[in-house]
Amino acid sequence: MDSTYSKYTSNRKILTWVGKVQKLCRPKNVVFVDGSRDEHDRLCEELVQSGTFIRLNEEKRPNSYLARSDPRDVARVEKATYICTSKREDAGETNNWEDPQVMKERLDGLLAGCMAGRTMYVIPFCMGPMNSPFARFGVQITDSPYAVVHSYIMTRIGQKVLNAIGKRQDFLPCIHSVGYPLENGRPDVPWPCDPDNRYICHFPEDPSVLSYGSGYGGNALLGKKCFALRIASYMGKQEGWLAEHCLIIGCKSPSGVKKYFAAAFPSACGKTNLAMLRPSLPGWEVTCVGDDIAWLRVGPDGRMYGVNPEAGFFGVAPGTSMTTNYSAMQAISRDTIFTNVALTPDGDVWWEGMTNEKPEELIDWRGERWNPDSDTPAAHPNSRYTCPAQNCPIIDEAWEAPDGVPISGILFGGRRKTMIPLVQEARSWRQGVFMGSCCASERTAAAEGKVGELRIDPFAMIPFCGYNMADYFSHWLEMGDRMGPHAPKIFFVNWFRKGSKNEFLWPGFSENIRVLKWIMARTEEDVAVEDSPYGYLPNPADIDMDGLDLDQDTVDTLLSVDADGLEHDIQQFSAFFKRLGDRLPEALMEEMSLMKERLSNYTY
């Protein structure tokens, strides 16, 4: 192995590890991914020939492809996602846990011969700009060319990364296999997987990642959720920084003042639309640094700085349209891989919510004929697009700045039809951490659980925190202590308040700039606030409502706190905190007590 592949790297740790995996998985050949355009195009053509990719109409969607997954392999698999630490309590109550040695023995049994008849690709990759102190390196081994071509978009890959790693020992080893060996005459299929044996396993104490049985999204693109969130969150705890499920945007006023904000929302709460917002207010500009993940550090000046560790966007297609997210639609107009969307007769793509009218004829995500009378959706609800971040027409000029961008504010949010106001500000960093720990959304359908029941998702990190959630809360508090007066302000937003007829009270989308305008003013203490049992509220006159058809009663409801509802929330969050056990920081329980006290003294 050393002599065969030493032309790519002299790093003995990489060479020894690759040889060990090759011996275990028994592929027909090994390819070190060089990151070249020729290699990318060749792999895409091979995927077309194998039936995994369909090349889209070059005139309508240049350099773009459609893939259809096995219907049993369509999303992240949280029940098969594990944090494997030597002590169970270090993984915490919100993660699936297994003993590292037990899990490795189980996985070794599955990996034995799993790549027979396939090519084993070795992908050197970098999360974050390569010239950045934020940058972290990894090497992913995979038998999925689909994962390789996605890595071209989502990370920085290839020989340049191997050169940058040099003799460093601190790269993250990642192994991925679809779990579909080609042996004993077994024919290949367009989407190989082993849905009955799926494991997405993280070993933060090594650190390393191993994923088996799935070819889809974050199960196969190990630089994304596996590294950039689960493993990186653990690294951040050890090293004094944060890896967060956050977008980062720049917001520039007509006077030229520009500030950057990070925002964390649970799923279905408008995160991508905010990341690529087109402001309705004249003269305002919003730019995108990242749409999904942020790595946050304290800079030499004591302020928080953030970087997007990814190089592309991996977004949910349904609901994305020229109305809801113009910038995303422009970004995916070329150079994009679509998965599980519908195919139009002229070789383009479509999904629910893309246009007001449904096409008369489509081939759906399963490859079946579809029309508007069909009982099933044309695109899978979790269908995806993958495109380069540089395609985004509002990509920020500093999106790859080595030292990141200065963060002036952090937004948390959730989908709440009552109770939570349009926007509120935390009194302090400590209360802001409490607000983040109380991120939640109401379940929207009986199939997902009891209607109206809260789905608690602190910091939008329940699926992605790589260690004990109570320790994670403590880490946030410690970060605030380090920044002191330089810490960003923290806000909580709710675009989803409803009225008596179950109608949305706030127009959302491009009108959310009006909330950002107030937040900008609050970062400079330019406007006063009103007190409430939870956080500080805007004076209604300080939210720019010009041009909106909202009566005063609607505005008052949007900016109000439902004290009775908050009392019910307190019960649910108290139960959640109790579940986290003795490691829960006392500061959060104190914040809970303070909110109860304010509620008892609140005048309706």
C-alpha positions as a printed Julia matrix, in Angstrom:
604×3 Matrix{Float64}:
   0.0     0.0     0.0
   2.67    2.56    0.99
   4.67    2.19   -2.22
   1.56    2.08   -4.43
  -0.07    5.25   -3.11
   2.89    7.23   -1.76
   2.83    9.28   -4.97
  -0.29   10.96   -3.57
   0.89   11.53    0.0
   3.74   10.73    2.33
   1.41   10.79    5.35
   2.02    7.38    6.95
  -1.17    7.54    9.01
  -3.3     8.01    5.89
  -1.49    5.34    3.92
  -1.66    2.77    6.71
  -5.34    3.46    7.35
  -6.28    3.26    3.65
  -4.45   -0.06    3.4
  -6.27   -1.42    6.42
  -9.68   -0.43    5.04
  -8.81   -1.85    1.61
  -7.91   -5.18    3.17
 -11.15   -5.27    5.17
 -13.58   -4.08    2.47
 -11.9    -5.82   -0.5
 -12.72   -3.41   -3.36
 -11.7    -4.24   -6.94
  -9.56   -1.08   -7.07
  -8.68    2.09   -5.14
  -8.81    5.65   -6.5
  -7.44    8.72   -4.74
  -9.77   11.56   -5.76
  -7.7    14.38   -7.27
 -10.46   17.02   -7.38
 -10.02   17.85  -11.07
 -12.8    18.89  -13.41
 -11.95   16.04  -15.76
 -12.37   13.53  -12.95
 -15.7    15.07  -11.93
 -17.07   14.97  -15.47
 -15.91   11.39  -15.95
 -17.65   10.27  -12.75
 -20.86   12.02  -13.73
 -20.81   10.29  -17.11
 -20.26    6.94  -15.4
 -23.25    7.67  -13.16
 -25.34    8.43  -16.24
 -24.26    5.18  -17.88
 -25.06    3.18  -14.73
 -28.56    4.66  -14.49
 -27.94    6.55  -11.24
 -27.97    9.96  -12.97
 -30.24   11.38  -15.65
 -28.65   14.24  -17.51
 -31.03   17.21  -17.58
 -31.78   19.46  -20.55
 -28.53   21.36  -21.12
 -30.35   24.47  -22.36
 -32.78   24.62  -19.43
 -30.5    23.33  -16.66
 -26.81   23.36  -17.73
 -24.43   20.82  -16.19
 -27.17   19.35  -13.98
 -28.42   15.87  -13.14
 -31.32   14.04  -11.53
 -30.91   11.0    -9.28
 -33.64    8.75   -7.89
 -32.93    6.9    -4.67
 -34.22    3.55   -3.51
 -37.61    4.4    -1.91
 -36.31    2.89    1.33
 -33.37    5.3     1.45
 -34.72    8.83    1.36
 -33.54   10.74    4.44
 -31.34   10.91    7.51
 -31.99    7.95    9.8
 -31.97    9.28   13.35
 -32.77    5.92   14.93
 -29.65    4.49   13.26
 -27.42    7.44   14.23
 -25.12    6.78   17.18
 -22.7     8.69   19.38
 -20.25    6.07   20.66
 -18.41    7.23   23.77
 -16.71    5.16   26.45
 -19.17    6.52   29.05
 -22.85    6.53   28.19
 -23.47    9.75   30.09
 -21.03   11.61   27.82
 -23.39   10.99   24.88
 -26.35   12.12   26.95
 -30.05   11.41   26.95
 -30.79   12.96   23.55
 -28.43   10.71   21.55
 -28.47    7.02   20.7
 -25.46    5.46   22.41
 -23.41    2.31   22.0
 -20.11    1.21   23.49
 -17.38    2.06   20.94
 -15.77   -1.36   21.01
 -19.08   -3.18   20.65
 -20.1    -0.96   17.73
 -16.74   -1.28   15.97
 -16.9    -5.08   16.17
 -20.42   -5.0    14.72
 -19.38   -2.68   11.91
 -16.25   -4.68   11.11
 -18.52   -7.63   10.45
 -20.6    -5.57    8.02
 -17.58   -3.97    6.36
 -15.85   -7.27    5.64
 -15.99   -7.6     1.85
 -18.63   -4.86    1.57
 -16.92   -3.17   -1.41
 -16.35   -6.31   -3.48
 -16.65   -5.51   -7.16
 -16.65   -1.76   -6.51
 -14.16    1.08   -6.61
 -13.01    2.39   -3.26
 -12.63    6.17   -3.5
 -10.35    8.07   -1.13
 -11.58   11.68   -0.77
  -9.29   14.15    1.01
 -11.55   17.04    2.03
 -11.46   20.31    3.92
 -14.29   21.9     5.87
 -13.94   25.67    5.87
 -11.73   27.84    3.64
  -8.39   26.07    3.26
  -6.39   29.14    4.3
  -8.48   29.65    7.41
  -7.67   28.96   11.07
 -11.21   27.53   11.16
 -10.3    24.83    8.59
 -10.53   21.18    9.56
  -9.39   18.28    7.39
 -10.85   14.86    6.78
 -10.37   11.85    4.53
 -13.48    9.93    3.49
 -13.34    6.45    2.05
 -16.48    5.53    0.1
 -17.7     3.1    -2.54
 -20.32    5.6    -3.77
 -19.47    7.77   -6.81
 -22.69    9.66   -5.97
 -21.05   10.68   -2.69
 -17.85   11.64   -4.51
 -19.5    14.05   -6.96
 -21.52   15.6    -4.13
 -18.27   16.14   -2.24
 -17.01   18.22   -5.17
 -19.86   20.63   -4.43
 -20.15   20.52   -0.64
 -16.47   20.55    0.37
 -13.0    21.41   -0.9
 -11.46   18.15   -2.09
  -8.58   16.5    -3.88
  -4.82   16.59   -4.16
  -4.61   20.19   -2.94
  -6.14   19.03    0.33
  -3.73   16.11    0.67
  -0.89   18.57    0.13
  -2.3    20.83    2.83
  -2.66   17.92    5.26
   0.97   17.0     4.67
   2.18   14.97    7.62
  -0.52   16.22   10.01
  -2.13   13.57   12.15
  -5.31   15.48   13.06
  -7.45   14.68   10.02
 -10.81   12.95   10.56
 -10.96    9.38    9.15
 -14.41    8.67    7.66
 -15.57    5.37    6.17
 -18.75    5.05    4.14
 -20.18    2.07    2.29
 -23.54    1.59    0.62
 -23.36   -2.02    1.81
 -24.04   -3.64   -1.55
 -21.07   -5.8    -2.59
 -20.99   -7.13   -6.15
 -19.95  -10.74   -5.75
 -21.15  -14.17   -6.86
 -22.68  -12.69   -9.99
 -24.83  -10.15   -8.15
 -25.89   -7.4   -10.58
 -25.53   -3.73   -9.67
 -28.53   -1.41   -9.28
 -28.87    2.36   -9.89
 -29.14    3.06   -6.13
 -27.32    0.43   -4.07
 -28.0     0.39   -0.33
 -28.72   -1.96    2.57
 -31.75   -0.42    4.3
 -32.04   -3.25    6.8
 -28.53   -2.6     8.14
 -28.02    1.14    8.39
 -25.57    2.64   10.86
 -24.31    6.22   11.04
 -21.77    6.09   13.84
 -19.64    8.78   15.42
 -16.67    8.09   17.65
 -15.82   11.55   19.03
 -13.09   10.29   21.34
 -11.06    8.92   18.38
 -12.34   10.97   16.5
 -13.76    9.06   13.49
 -17.0     8.47   11.57
 -18.34    5.27   10.02
 -21.53    5.05    7.95
 -22.96    1.87    6.45
 -26.0     0.91    4.4
 -27.28    4.24    3.07
 -26.33    6.31    0.05
 -28.49    9.31    0.86
 -27.53   12.85    1.85
 -25.97   13.3     5.24
 -25.7     9.52    5.67
 -23.17    9.45    2.82
 -21.72   12.99    2.73
 -19.79   12.59    5.95
 -18.29   16.07    5.9
 -21.74   17.57    6.45
 -23.78   16.69    9.54
 -21.4    13.94   10.72
 -18.23   16.03   10.74
 -19.33   19.66   10.55
 -21.88   19.28   13.36
 -21.68   16.09   15.45
 -17.91   15.62   15.55
 -17.15   19.35   15.28
 -19.48   20.16   18.18
 -17.45   17.78   20.34
 -14.19   19.28   19.04
 -15.53   22.75   19.79
 -16.33   21.79   23.36
 -12.76   20.54   23.82
 -11.14   23.5    22.05
 -13.38   26.43   23.01
 -15.55   27.1    19.93
 -19.03   26.24   18.63
 -20.26   24.15   15.69
 -23.87   25.15   15.11
 -26.86   24.33   12.93
 -26.97   27.97   11.88
 -27.18   30.13    8.8
 -25.08   33.29    8.58
 -26.3    36.39    6.75
 -25.04   39.91    6.2
 -27.57   42.74    6.54
 -26.81   46.19    5.12
 -28.91   49.29    5.74
 -29.52   52.08    3.2
 -26.97   54.18    5.11
 -24.27   51.57    4.44
 -24.11   50.01    7.93
 -23.55   46.26    7.63
 -23.81   43.61   10.31
 -23.72   39.82   10.32
 -26.17   37.52   12.09
 -26.33   33.81   12.79
 -29.69   32.06   13.08
 -30.75   28.61   14.26
 -34.24   27.29   13.54
 -35.7    23.78   13.79
 -36.88   22.18   10.55
 -39.76   23.81    8.62
 -39.2    27.19   10.27
 -37.93   29.27    7.33
 -34.18   28.88    7.74
 -33.19   28.65    4.06
 -35.59   31.41    3.06
 -34.0    33.74    5.63
 -30.51   32.75    4.47
 -31.35   33.98    0.96
 -33.81   36.75    1.8
 -34.71   39.39   -0.81
 -35.65   42.47    1.24
 -38.94   44.19    0.51
 -37.71   47.49    2.01
 -35.97   49.79   -0.49
 -32.23   50.23   -0.01
 -31.75   47.22    2.27
 -29.47   44.36    1.24
 -29.12   40.83    2.62
 -26.21   38.58    1.64
 -25.64   34.9     2.34
 -22.52   33.57    4.05
 -24.04   30.13    4.68
 -27.43   28.46    4.79
 -27.01   25.57    7.21
 -23.89   25.29    9.4
 -21.76   27.86   11.21
 -18.51   27.44   13.1
 -18.24   30.21   15.71
 -15.12   31.34   17.55
 -14.03   34.13   19.84
 -11.59   36.39   18.02
  -8.58   38.24   19.43
 -10.78   41.3    20.03
 -13.2    39.3    22.19
 -15.97   39.31   19.59
 -17.6    36.27   17.99
 -16.63   35.38   14.41
 -18.35   32.86   12.18
 -17.5    30.89    9.07
 -19.52   28.58    6.84
 -17.53   25.32    6.72
 -19.34   24.1     3.61
 -18.79   24.99   -0.04
 -22.31   24.26   -1.3
 -26.01   24.17   -0.51
 -27.9    20.93    0.16
 -31.47   22.13    0.37
 -35.01   20.77    0.46
 -36.65   21.31   -2.94
 -40.43   21.22   -2.22
 -41.76   24.67   -1.41
 -38.83   26.41   -3.09
 -40.03   28.81   -5.79
 -39.28   32.15   -7.4
 -41.68   33.67   -4.83
 -40.43   31.96   -1.66
 -36.71   31.88   -2.48
 -35.66   33.63   -5.67
 -31.95   33.42   -4.84
 -32.06   29.64   -4.31
 -33.88   29.2    -7.62
 -31.15   31.2    -9.35
 -28.43   29.2    -7.61
 -29.88   25.88   -8.81
 -30.37   27.02  -12.39
 -27.11   25.25  -13.31
 -24.36   22.96  -11.92
 -26.84   21.17   -9.66
 -27.57   17.59   -8.62
 -31.24   16.98   -7.86
 -32.36   13.91   -5.91
 -35.92   12.55   -5.83
 -37.63   15.43   -7.62
 -39.91   14.98  -10.64
 -38.78   15.06  -14.29
 -40.62   17.12  -16.9
 -41.16   15.91  -20.49
 -38.61   18.44  -21.74
 -35.88   17.24  -19.4
 -36.18   19.74  -16.56
 -37.22   19.29  -12.91
 -40.33   20.1   -10.88
 -41.58   19.74   -7.32
 -44.59   20.74   -5.28
 -44.68   24.47   -4.62
 -42.35   25.32   -7.49
 -45.18   26.79   -9.62
 -48.8    27.73   -8.98
 -50.03   25.31  -11.62
 -49.05   21.65  -11.73
 -47.63   20.31  -15.0
 -49.99   18.1   -16.99
 -47.48   15.28  -17.13
 -44.37   14.28  -15.19
 -42.22   11.31  -14.26
 -42.33   11.25  -10.47
 -39.48   10.59   -8.05
 -40.11    6.84   -8.24
 -39.84    6.85  -12.05
 -43.6     6.45  -12.56
 -45.92    8.5   -14.77
 -47.66   11.26  -12.83
 -50.41   13.83  -13.48
 -52.3    16.33  -11.3
 -54.91   13.7   -10.44
 -52.32   11.33   -9.0
 -52.72   10.46   -5.33
 -49.02   10.68   -4.51
 -46.62   13.66   -4.65
 -44.51   14.08   -7.76
 -41.41   14.88   -5.68
 -40.51   13.23   -2.4
 -41.12   15.64    0.55
 -37.41   15.38    1.41
 -36.17   15.7    -2.18
 -33.01   17.74   -2.48
 -30.86   20.02   -4.58
 -27.09   20.26   -4.26
 -25.36   23.27   -5.81
 -22.18   25.34   -5.33
 -22.52   28.23   -2.88
 -20.78   30.49   -5.38
 -23.83   30.09   -7.67
 -25.94   32.1    -5.21
 -26.57   35.6    -6.61
 -26.42   37.13   -3.12
 -23.39   35.24   -1.83
 -21.51   37.51    0.55
 -18.18   38.89   -0.59
 -16.61   37.63    2.66
 -18.18   34.16    2.63
 -14.73   32.57    2.44
 -12.91   35.12    4.6
 -10.23   33.13    6.49
 -11.02   34.74    9.85
 -14.79   34.61    9.35
 -17.25   37.48    9.75
 -18.07   39.31   13.01
 -21.39   38.18   14.48
 -23.52   41.01   15.92
 -26.56   38.95   16.82
 -27.86   35.4    17.09
 -31.47   34.51   16.25
 -33.36   31.5    17.5
 -36.86   30.59   16.42
 -39.64   28.08   16.15
 -43.04   27.5    14.6
 -45.6    28.68   17.18
 -49.14   29.64   16.18
 -49.84   31.35   19.51
 -48.0    32.68   22.52
 -44.55   33.59   21.14
 -44.19   37.12   19.68
 -42.83   38.02   16.26
 -39.52   39.04   17.83
 -38.08   39.47   21.3
 -34.64   40.15   22.71
 -32.92   38.31   25.54
 -32.03   40.41   28.57
 -28.56   38.86   28.71
 -26.38   36.19   27.15
 -27.48   33.83   29.92
 -31.15   34.37   29.18
 -30.37   34.03   25.48
 -28.9    30.58   26.14
 -32.09   29.76   28.05
 -34.12   30.89   25.01
 -31.98   28.73   22.75
 -32.53   25.76   25.04
 -36.27   26.34   24.65
 -36.4    26.21   20.84
 -39.47   24.23   19.85
 -42.14   23.9    17.19
 -45.71   22.73   17.43
 -46.39   19.51   15.58
 -48.5    20.25   12.54
 -50.15   16.88   11.79
 -51.55   14.0    13.79
 -49.27   11.61   11.87
 -46.29   13.33   13.48
 -47.69   13.03   16.98
 -50.29   14.89   19.01
 -51.37   18.07   17.23
 -50.13   21.13   19.11
 -47.59   19.12   21.1
 -44.2    20.77   21.28
 -41.32   19.17   19.41
 -38.45   20.37   21.59
 -35.24   21.04   19.66
 -32.77   23.16   21.66
 -30.64   25.37   19.42
 -32.02   23.24   16.53
 -29.29   20.76   17.55
 -31.15   17.74   18.95
 -30.21   15.57   15.92
 -26.71   17.03   15.62
 -25.09   17.57   19.02
 -22.21   15.11   19.36
 -22.16   14.98   23.14
 -24.28   15.46   26.28
 -26.84   18.23   25.67
 -26.55   19.52   29.24
 -22.78   19.92   28.74
 -23.56   21.68   25.47
 -25.69   24.26   27.33
 -22.8    24.78   29.77
 -20.42   25.33   26.86
 -22.66   28.09   25.48
 -22.67   29.77   28.88
 -18.87   29.55   29.04
 -18.56   31.13   25.58
 -20.59   34.09   26.85
 -18.34   34.44   29.89
 -15.3    34.62   27.58
 -16.83   37.37   25.42
 -18.33   39.41   28.26
 -19.6    42.77   26.94
 -18.57   41.83   23.39
 -21.03   38.93   23.18
 -23.63   39.16   20.39
 -27.17   40.03   21.39
 -29.6    37.11   21.23
 -33.11   37.28   19.79
 -36.03   34.89   19.37
 -38.32   35.16   16.33
 -41.61   33.54   15.31
 -42.85   34.08   11.77
 -45.79   31.7    12.29
 -48.24   33.4    14.69
 -51.83   32.71   13.66
 -55.15   34.49   14.11
 -58.61   33.31   15.14
 -59.3    31.93   11.65
 -56.05   29.94   11.6
 -54.52   32.45    9.2
 -50.89   33.55    9.37
 -50.72   37.07   10.79
 -47.26   37.9     9.48
 -46.53   37.84    5.7
 -43.0    36.47    6.21
 -40.48   35.82    3.43
 -39.16   39.14    2.05
 -41.04   41.09    4.74
 -38.84   39.56    7.44
 -36.39   42.36    6.63
 -38.62   44.52    8.82
 -37.72   42.38   11.83
 -34.04   42.42   10.87
 -34.21   46.22   10.64
 -35.39   46.36   14.28
 -32.75   43.84   15.34
 -30.08   45.96   13.63
 -31.29   48.98   15.59
 -31.21   47.04   18.86
 -27.58   46.0    18.32
 -26.81   49.71   18.5
 -29.35   50.4    21.3
 -31.02   52.86   18.88
 -34.59   52.02   19.96
 -36.2    51.36   23.33
 -37.91   48.13   24.33
 -40.89   47.01   26.39
 -40.63   44.37   29.11
 -42.48   41.06   29.1
 -42.42   37.84   31.14
 -40.05   36.31   28.58
 -37.82   38.83   26.78
 -37.73   42.45   25.68
 -40.37   43.35   23.08
 -40.37   46.06   20.41
 -42.48   49.14   20.76
 -45.01   48.56   17.94
 -44.09   51.93   16.42
 -40.47   50.77   16.03
 -41.27   47.9    13.64
 -41.52   49.32   10.13
 -45.02   48.33    8.99
 -45.3    50.83    6.13
 -46.95   49.25    3.12
 -48.29   46.23    5.01
 -52.03   45.69    5.27
 -51.99   44.96    8.99
 -54.47   46.56   11.41
 -53.45   47.6    14.91
 -55.08   44.56   16.55
 -52.98   42.26   14.35
 -49.79   44.17   15.17
 -50.6    44.06   18.88
 -51.15   40.29   18.7
 -47.92   39.74   16.79
 -45.95   41.6    19.46
 -47.65   40.09   22.49
 -46.78   37.26   24.86
 -49.46   34.77   25.88
 -48.73   34.4    29.58
 -51.14   31.49   30.09
 -49.5    29.63   27.22
 -46.05   30.32   28.65
 -47.03   28.63   31.88
 -47.89   25.5    29.89
 -44.54   25.76   28.08
 -42.72   25.97   31.38
 -44.15   22.61   32.4
 -42.94   20.93   29.2
 -39.48   22.48   29.29
 -39.11   21.69   32.99
 -39.79   18.04   32.14
 -37.22   18.18   29.36
 -34.61   19.75   31.64
 -35.27   17.07   34.24
 -34.61   14.43   31.6
 -31.11   15.88   31.07
 -30.16   15.08   34.64
 -27.62   16.5    37.08
 -25.37   17.99   34.4
 -27.92   20.66   33.5
 -26.34   24.02   34.4
 -27.93   25.69   37.41
 -28.05   28.97   35.46
 -30.81   27.63   33.22
 -32.94   26.56   36.17
 -32.42   30.03   37.63
 -33.62   31.56   34.37
 -36.67   29.31   34.51
 -37.4    30.52   38.04
 -37.0    34.15   37.01
 -39.47   33.68   34.16
 -41.97   32.1    36.56
 -41.55   35.08   38.88
 -42.11   37.57   36.05
 -45.2    35.64   34.98
 -46.67   35.78   38.48
 -46.27   39.58   38.49
 -47.4    40.11   34.89
 -50.35   42.41   34.27
 -52.47   41.24   31.34
